């Protein structure tokens, strides 16, 4: 299972906005469905003291709103398709792509740079 988490601070990220973001950065964007996005709320003690500086600011001390995108492996022929991420596109420009599971990550279809 692959999970991507969007941190929203004291406001929950919009599922529609997150879906559009994922579709713009995912090969086979039809795979990103609203039903795959799950909302959650976390509290300070769950996150641990290391996370406190990262979640400071407006709404600090209150619950943290999250949105999860979960993609379970999908059967394709005799193998399973997993979700991979390529971070070579610059800060904040991660690209996601499905590929059959292999000992090393398959090449990114967006940049065609061998992994």
N, C-alpha and C positions, 0 to 999 in steps of 0.2 A: 504494500500500500504506500502511496506517495501522498504527502500532506504539505500544502503551502498555507502559511498563516499570515493574515493581514491584521496588524495591530491598529486599533482605532482610538486608543486613549479612552476618554470618558464617553465618546460617541461611537456607536457601532458603524463600521464601514458599510456603505451602501452595497447590497448584493448586486444591483444592476451595474454600478460603476466597476466593481471588482470583476464581474463577468466580462464586461467590455475590455478591461485591462488584460485579463487572461486570454481572451480571444485574439487580441492584437499581438500577443506574444507566444501563442501556442500553435504549432503545426497541427492541422486538423482541428480547427477551433470549434467545429460542431461538437466536439467532445466535452466542451465546457457548458454544462447545463446548470440552471438555477438550482435544481434539486441536489446538485453536488456541493453546494455551498451551505455550510452549517454555522450558525451563530453560537457564540459562547461568551460567558462572562467569567473573568478570573479576578481574584482578590489578592492583595499584597502578600499575605502569608503563603499562598499557593505558588507565587512567583519567586520567592526567596529574596534575601537582602541584596544580592548582586543585581537584581533587576530594578531596585528602587530608584537609582539615579536615572535609568533609562525611561522610566514612566513618570518622572517628576513633571512639574508644570501644572497647567490648568487641569483641575480634576484630580490632582495627586491625592492619594489617600482613599479615593473612591474605587469602585470596581473598574477593571479594564475590559473593554469590549473587543472581541475578536471575531474574525470570520475565517473559517477553515474551508479550503478546497481539498477534498479527498478524492483520489483516483485509485481505484483498486485495479490490480492486474487484470488484463482482459485476454481471454484465450484466442489465439490466432493460429489456426492449423494445429500443429503439435506443440507449439511454444506459447509463451505468455508475453504480452506487450506491457512494458513498464514505462513510467514517466521519468524522463531525464531532464536535467537543467544545464544550460550553457551560460556561464557568467562572463564570457569573453566579449560581450557586446557593449561594455561600459557600465558604469555605476547606474543602478536602477533600470537596466535594460536586459535583465535576465530573459532567456528564451527557453520555453518548455517544448519537449517533443517526445512522442511515444516511439518506442523501439523494442524489438525482442530482447529479452534478457541475455546478456553475454558477460564473460569474465571481465571485459573492459568496456567502458561506456562507448557506445557507437558514435560515429561522426555526427556533428551538429548539422542538420539540414539547412539551417539559416546561414551559417558562415562557412560550411564545408571545410572547417579546420579539423584535422584529425585530433582526437582526444588522447 
